[in-house]
Amino acid sequence: MDRRELLTLAVTGRKQAGRRRDPAPSPHQKISAGLEPYRPTTQQPWNRRRAAHLLRRARLGPPRRSEIDRFMKLGPAEAVAELFRFPPSPVLPAWADEPVELPLDFEAEYRMRQELVTWWLRQAYVDGSIRERLVFFWSNHFVVEMEKVFVARLILSINRLFRDAAAGDIRDLTKRVGQNPAMLIYLDGNLNTKYGINENYARELLELFTMGRSHYTQTDVTEAARALTGWRINPTLLGAYRHPLLHDNGQKTFLGHTGNWNDEDIVDIIFGQRATAVFLAGRIYRHFVSPVADEDLVQALADRLIASDFELEPVLKDLLGSAHFMADELIGSDIKSPIDFLLGVLRQFHATKIDWPFMGLILSVLGQTPFDPPNVAGWPGHRDWLSTSSLPFRQMLAQAVIYPSRLFIMDYHRFLHQLPHPEDPRQLVRHVTTDFLPLALDEQTEAELVAILLGSLPPNQWNPYRPEAMTRVRLFLQAVMQMAEYQLH
């Protein structure tokens, strides 16, 4: 899908012909730039547009103006490095390490589930590094659904695992995911014993988590499942252990390797296959760069993963700092997820009051209930984020946030007076749209936005410091949020 189609989808919620506002080529077109470091040139300068592109893709929710300013001053290489300077681990909910007592107190569980959503959205909102984007990436890769796992403390346990291992060793993370109680419940690993093999986790480990289809056989699935037997959950410790009497200690032949394998051996064998590096590189590329995979780039990323022994940080730094990532064709080539859309609105307009539990409900209406992806494959993303049912809710949210309410209060005065020339209506529009929109607007569209800002006022009478000016600013910002370009990522 090229950007003309993306703009049409962002306007209509469905695929059909529409006006194109940007002459950039389709991301389907081959991009000559590779993983070599991006070096600013006259044709491809390090500017606000590219700094904002980096921040949109590397964090959850688009940046506010002051953040773009800061990263602009750092320069491209240091900006990427800054994203990997993680803040201290967040304070956990008070109940995080409480043992799970049976039978469950369902009322308390529902309360903790709501608190978990609120807690995580707060972290995603305030964390200026790439960490929470990686937590989201891994949670949509190693998927568990809260509706099945149910217990908030177990969902939090795997969320903490993703946070602790965010940019680290993918092989080690894969081992730990398979031993996590939330995953053991979700894919029935706790039911897998030598007396009754359950292949659910083994199949998804191969198909969705590591290698992809066509690189293994049904026999490999069965043999892997045998190696994964014996895991049991300890609800008191919020952990799991391998029960020696329930584990299959027989010989297994998996992907051509024979031995008395256990779950960690299976992961080591899987990560010895090039198919695993290619599969993971493809997932990384489609999440951070474009939903349309560049196969040559994916192969190059796979080489970097193997060379780094599957340590993610150096590979991701290479990708985000590459000439390929900064290519014009890839800026605005995806669609914002509901989480990116909502957090961006709150962040860009300097929200001073946020009803976080209600934000969780808004995300559900927009199609992305936190911790509850649709199935084991996770949220597909891209064009699936917009539909004839979800797009009107985005437009309604844009109408709602411009006025104070018990749900959110935006500091529009602070927003306005951080702009370099708020007294010049055309410059005001240009500064806002440059920061907020990944694609450049044509003169006609820019003039339409200036007219919304001014209303019936002549340009030479515009004064942003008059009380009535704030009403016009709100209407202008509402129009920007409702634009097709604002839906792009």
Helices and strands as residue ranges (DSSP letters): H 3-12, H 48-58, H 65-74, H 76-83, H 106-126, H 131-139, H 146-149, H 152-164, H 170-178, H 181-186, G 189-191, H 200-204, I 205-210, H 218-227, E 231-234, E 239-242, E 252-254, E 257-259, H 263-270, H 274-288, H 295-307, H 312-320, G 328-330, H 338-348, E 351-354, H 356-366, G 382-385, H 390-400, E 408-410, H 412-417, H 425-436, H 443-454, G 459-461, H 469-481, G 485-487
